[in-house]
Amino acid sequence: MQNIRNFVITAHIDHGKSTLADRMLEITKTIEKRNMQAQFLDSMDLERERGITIKMTPVRMVYHLPTKNLELRTKNGDGTESPKSLVLSPKLSNSDEYVLNLIDTPGHSDFGYEVSRALAAVEGAILLVDATQGVQAQTLYNYEMAKRAGLTIIGAVNKVDVATPEQVEQAMEEISILLGIETNEILKVSGKTGEGVPELLVAVVERIPPPSPFPKGSTPAGGRDFESKSLTASGPLPLGKGEAARALIFDSQYDEHRGVIAYIRVFSGEFKLNTTYHMVATGAEVKTKDIGYLKPNLVPGQSIKNGETGYIATGIKDPGQVKIGDTISDVRAVTATDQLELALPGYREPRPVVFVSFYPEHPEDYDEFKKALAKLRLSDSAIRFEPDASEVLGRGFKGGFLGKLHFEIAAERLDREFDVPVVSSFPSVAYKVQMFSDKGRSHEKTDNLDPVDGENGWFWIKNPKDFPNDPLQVYEPMTRIEILTPMQYLGPILQLKDLYRISGVTTETIGAASSGRMLIKAALPLSDLIADFDDKLKSVSQGYGSLSYEVVGYEKGDVDKMEILVAETVVPGLTRILPKSEIEHEARATCAKLKDLLPKLQFKQAIQASHRGRVIARETIPAEAKELGNFGKNGGDRTRKMKLWKKQARGKERLEERGTQSAVRIPASVFKELLKK
């Protein structure tokens, strides 16, 4: 175990995490150079197209520590190279071979849960900062998470090959202040050229502690003391008298032949091939038909030992029996007390904050859609789904997500990976609503809503169509946002208060005063945040403003429901909860946008916005013109033309009389356009 290092690379989006990981894979010869491709660990096409990491990716590297006499070639300011001696710490093991278990993590705020799960499985983190951009908002957030997890943090400045010396020095100063260390402890690297990466690997071996059989005080994620007891089938025993094999499931994927493949970090004992294990939370039984390491492909082995990461092919075909964050053990938990004793700490339940209803584009694909959702949730445990139905769109599922980008990625993955195109509703948030105050009143007409624990008459409203017409009180979710920006964009960013309900604004200087970088802290309703706030911020700051956010609680809100009717049919997916002061303006704007976005049909379509049963805005999409062919263009008897025109008019009237519910289908792209302010 002294020769194992478990660590993550964490950074703001687009600061070069995956490119740095590429160089590590090359230097450790985990991947042959001829097989390398850019962003090797970003395995999804969607990740490569967007240039962002969506899924964390674990990989095992075998690293041979260089000798003390190794000379590294370093670049001088004039372009020449000179040798640099590398002096190793005397504390290191006599063996020069180390196992480095790396987890490459996402950088966007919406995928913070991915990062938190990775932090629970490691002892150290490389905090990477782009030298051309400096410390960003998500850098601060990731640092705080790593600090709370009790990890050893190594500061590194990336892209030194393209940054000016002044930019590098400024970035190093910002990291120095953030971590509370000297600038000479911060490493300078280039993920593109590989400069400084050998020194960084040596720093990982020297500075990050090896895993401990039973970490003192807490697990890396801040759990309870493992030294106090060890567990066997007969119950708690003093340390040394017996030991249960326990591992955290920090990720998973689905294989048609091998079932659920669980990615695990072993915290005690050893996991072996052809052995029976048990899921602590679900009680599912697993016999390991395949076990091994991630390099990053699945490489079979005979066992995964204490302190290591690897995979287990469970053979389980029901995705609901394997939960990310569960503990797998050779001891079976019979009672709730057993579960409490066996379960490894370190994971928090994800809390969805954005809710979207999904419906298969073709209703007959419902069963395939249901299976696809179960498989998707295996690789993204932050998603929550429950059945939903719409008179217009048919059967579907209401999904809970960690942000707007999170739900957009999920919709694209359903289409690409599982070939199930979906139609989605308008993204919404969960409101805490008081429906009635009479303690003796029954819960009739509220059976489909989730009551707020311990508060009579209060319910969670996650779908706007369920919002009552006359609630007593409404509380909406609030976020604490942090924006990092150069000084010159402070004014335009503060002017966003004219478009969004920003409050409690404070500003402070980050780094040296000469850097001219400001940190803006403020409160913002979550519903405003998902309404294109990030895109608007990038626009007014010319791309230099960076955002991180965290949901912090609920505050009283003055909001109400607005419904949209197309061809006199309410479209539930377009129902929105809005501030009362903005409803009339949004009603007119939405109707005008829909008139431009929706396709023409063979009949006239009325687009109406309704508030509490009263139509407050209206637009009309004219019927699609239909020519009478050559007969209509090239002359002919006037009486015959009139007969055809009247026949068309009667047909359009019949279409309108039928209600045309089957025609009221809103493409997913329309919802995205309607979010823009």
Helices and strands as residue ranges (DSSP letters): E 4-11, H 17-27, G 33-35, H 45-50, E 57-64, E 71-75, E 81-85, E 97-104, G 109-111, H 112-119, E 124-130, H 137-148, E 152-158, H 165-179, G 183-185, E 187-188, H 197-207, E 230-232, E 235-237, E 246-255, E 259-268, E 271-272, E 276-279, E 285-287, E 290-294, E 298-300, E 303-304, E 309-313, G 319-321, E 327-329, H 336-342, E 354-360, G 363-365, H 366-379, E 384-390, E 394-401, H 404-418, E 422-424, E 431-434, E 450-451, E 458-461, G 464-466, E 473-486, G 487-489, H 490-494, G 495-498, E 503-510, G 513-515, E 517-525, H 526-529, H 533-540, E 546-556, E 559-566, E 569-570, G 572-574, E 576-579, G 580-582, H 583-597, E 605-611, E 614-621, H 629-633, H 638-657, G 661-663, H 668-675
